[in-house]
Amino acid sequence: MAQGDLKSMFSNYLEQDSVFKNKDALTPHYKPDEILHRDQQIDDLASILAPALKGNDPSNVFLYGSVGTGKSLIVKHVTEELKTVATNEQVDLNILYINCKMKKVADTEYRLLAKLAEQLGEDVPSTGLATEEIYNRFFEALQDMTGVVIIALDEIDALVKKVGDEFLYNLTRINDDLEDTKVSILGISNDLNFTEYMDSRVKSSLSEEEIIFPPYNALELREILKARTDEAFVEEALKDGVISKCSALAAHEHGDARRALDLLRVAGELAERSEKELVAKEHVDMAQDKIERDRVVETVKQQPKQSKIVLYTILDMIEDTEEEIATGDVYSRYKELCSDLDVSELTQRRVSGLISELDMLGVINAKVISKGRYGRTRQISVDLSQNIREQIEQLVEDKFYL
């Protein structure tokens, strides 16, 4: 595009009427005036945390639910209200919030403790100290506090899977050595089986209460989208059926409100880019394809080398047969590919683990089937468009010069 054409495009954009009134209303960080369809979870969490207002440490509590079911939103809402009341009543209460999945913030035990200590007013370097020293700094910061400290750890399952659960055990035992401060853990997990992988002593020390966040159904998602649409779009910017389509697609994708909001936002952006005054159902179809493509390709980009090789093997085999394939067959072809690439091969058990991880990420589908007295195996299929498959294959080929 010539420079003059570029200037013209930007000028036209400024003159064009936008379909959006407040696009932020369709983003995950937006806090609506009213949180729909989560009254029970709000009441349960508030009841558990309320003892902090009398100086008593609340029970440790874990919130479970898949992505987009409102866990983080409810935690922020309830803790903000709790902090407001505590301030008005002059009650000593500190609430620390950390997203454990954020790189260079809480993706290691050290960074987690450094960030927690920093939120308590302690000046600590983000790297460089011994682990024992960073624990001591965090403990000293807690000792300088009075009252209750609630530590909210969002996506805690991601950190535990990466560094283990020892830090959780240490956090739960820290109350034994504190005099004027009481610490309570509030964990948020996308993995419903999160605690099943923990050491028994960690589970015992947590003694946590649980709050489950079920997926939203299509009707609930439609009501959530309608409320956000009134905030986000100019009046009558959506054609009939757009909200219903976004709701139905997201309900099919595990009742994910974040997914529904993303669909609506991207559909609006695509309509605007094509200089349409109304957002239509075809824009939702285009948005779904774009979001899925971006999500899967970005997920694959972040996978380690061996995982990419396993995935390439699966896609290559599926291309040949277009039928489900067995994990044993994958391993045989994988070994051949490793030999061609001059890469050290993993054991069959480790490759099986990588297949499970790819399944969990939604890149492939791997279902266990029984073969009677011959044991069990997994049949693998791929439910991705040909366009996305080709992008993934190209991504791996460019990396390994296949």
Secondary structure as UniProt FT lines:
FT   HELIX           3..15
FT   HELIX           23..26
FT   TURN            28..29
FT   TURN            36..37
FT   HELIX           39..49
FT   HELIX           50..54
FT   STRAND          61..64
FT   TURN            67..68
FT   HELIX           71..88
FT   TURN            89..90
FT   STRAND          93..99
FT   TURN            100..101
FT   TURN            103..105
FT   HELIX           109..119
FT   TURN            120..121
FT   HELIX           131..143
FT   STRAND          147..154
FT   HELIX           156..163
FT   HELIX           166..173
FT   HELIX           174..177
FT   STRAND          181..189
FT   TURN            192..193
FT   HELIX           194..197
FT   HELIX           200..206
FT   STRAND          209..212
FT   HELIX           218..232
FT   TURN            235..236
FT   TURN            240..241
FT   HELIX           242..252
FT   TURN            253..254
FT   HELIX           257..273
FT   TURN            274..275
FT   HELIX           281..301
FT   HELIX           305..321
FT   STRAND          325..326
FT   HELIX           327..341
FT   HELIX           348..360
FT   TURN            361..362
FT   STRAND          365..370
FT   HELIX           372..374
FT   STRAND          376..381
FT   HELIX           386..400
//
